[in-house]
């Protein structure tokens, strides 16, 4: 299982998303999960497609094509602003 985390506004959009995804080792990527989410959560997928959104696997920022494995934690990080 891969645990999904959504921060900031993404968490609001992901309120109905199952936070655990079954993974076939080496075949899942953050991009593939984003595409899977698009099938039922189009608003969330649109936000995740923004170029400022980062992904982290096991608390390390990675690229969207990073292979995911059973037990990984995948976090979607929105842009952060300050003031």
N, C-alpha and C positions, 0 to 999 in steps of 0.2 A: 504494500500500500504506500502511496505517496500522500503526504499530508499537505493540503493547500492552505495558505494564509493570504489574506487580502488586507492591505492596510489603507487607512484614510478613506476617501470616497469610494474606493474599490470595495471596501468591506460592506458599505451600504448597498452597493449594486449586487453583491454576492450573497445577500442574506438568505437566499433559497438554494444556494449551491451546496451539494454534498462536499464536505471538506476532506474526504478520503477517496483516492482514485486507485483502482487496481492497475498495476503496471506489469508489462511484460519486459523484463530486464533488457535495457539497451535500446528499446524501441520507442520509448516515450521521451519527449522533449518538452520544454516549456511552450514552444510553438505548437506542437501537436495538442497539448492540453488546452491552449487558447483556442485552437480550431474546434476542439471537442466542445468547449464551453459555448462557442458561437451557435451550435445547433439548438440550444434551448435558452441561452441567456445573451441575446444579441446586444443589449445595451452594455453589458459588462464586457463582452468581446470587443465592442467598438472602443471602449475606454482603454482596454488592454493593448489595443493596436496603436495607441498614440506613441510616437517615438520617444517621449520622455519617460515612459514607464520602464522600470528596470525589473529584472528578475534575480532572485537569489536562490541558490540551492545550498541547504545546510549552512546558512548564514554567510555565504560568499556570493558576491555579485558575479553572474555568469552571462554568457550569450544565450540567445533564444534557442540555439541548436544543441545546447548541453544535454548529453544523455542523462536520463533519470533512472534510478534504480529503486527497488523495493526498500522502504524505510527512509527515503529521502524526504526532506521538507522543502517544498517549493513555495516561495513567497513572491507576491506581486507588489511592487513598490511604486506608488504614484509619485509624480513630481512634488517636491517640497518647496514651499515658499515661506519666507519669513518677513518680519516687518519691524 
